[in-house]
């Protein structure tokens, strides 16, 4: 298993809902930075890009 460098979202610095992720060419991992033992979700590049687009679109229409 390769070592992953987790990056904490700058949007969650002072929040109880903290997200951390790692990005590699073939997948992206996402986890709760306050509970890393709970595991991670892994996404293909296409699925993660779709997720980000949907989040951005939903926030712009709010």
Secondary structure as a PSIPRED ss2 file (coil, helix, strand):
# PSIPRED VFORMAT (PSIPRED V4.0)

   1 X C   1.000  0.000  0.000
   2 X C   1.000  0.000  0.000
   3 X C   1.000  0.000  0.000
   4 X C   1.000  0.000  0.000
   5 X C   1.000  0.000  0.000
   6 X C   1.000  0.000  0.000
   7 X E   0.000  0.000  1.000
   8 X E   0.000  0.000  1.000
   9 X C   1.000  0.000  0.000
  10 X H   0.000  1.000  0.000
  11 X H   0.000  1.000  0.000
  12 X H   0.000  1.000  0.000
  13 X C   1.000  0.000  0.000
  14 X C   1.000  0.000  0.000
  15 X C   1.000  0.000  0.000
  16 X C   1.000  0.000  0.000
  17 X C   1.000  0.000  0.000
  18 X C   1.000  0.000  0.000
  19 X E   0.000  0.000  1.000
  20 X E   0.000  0.000  1.000
  21 X E   0.000  0.000  1.000
  22 X E   0.000  0.000  1.000
  23 X E   0.000  0.000  1.000
  24 X E   0.000  0.000  1.000
  25 X C   1.000  0.000  0.000
  26 X C   1.000  0.000  0.000
  27 X E   0.000  0.000  1.000
  28 X E   0.000  0.000  1.000
  29 X E   0.000  0.000  1.000
  30 X E   0.000  0.000  1.000
  31 X E   0.000  0.000  1.000
  32 X E   0.000  0.000  1.000
  33 X C   1.000  0.000  0.000
  34 X C   1.000  0.000  0.000
  35 X C   1.000  0.000  0.000
  36 X H   0.000  1.000  0.000
  37 X H   0.000  1.000  0.000
  38 X H   0.000  1.000  0.000
  39 X C   1.000  0.000  0.000
  40 X C   1.000  0.000  0.000
  41 X E   0.000  0.000  1.000
  42 X E   0.000  0.000  1.000
  43 X E   0.000  0.000  1.000
  44 X C   1.000  0.000  0.000
  45 X H   0.000  1.000  0.000
  46 X H   0.000  1.000  0.000
  47 X H   0.000  1.000  0.000
  48 X H   0.000  1.000  0.000
  49 X H   0.000  1.000  0.000
  50 X H   0.000  1.000  0.000
  51 X H   0.000  1.000  0.000
  52 X H   0.000  1.000  0.000
  53 X H   0.000  1.000  0.000
  54 X H   0.000  1.000  0.000
  55 X H   0.000  1.000  0.000
  56 X H   0.000  1.000  0.000
  57 X H   0.000  1.000  0.000
  58 X H   0.000  1.000  0.000
  59 X H   0.000  1.000  0.000
  60 X H   0.000  1.000  0.000
  61 X C   1.000  0.000  0.000
  62 X C   1.000  0.000  0.000
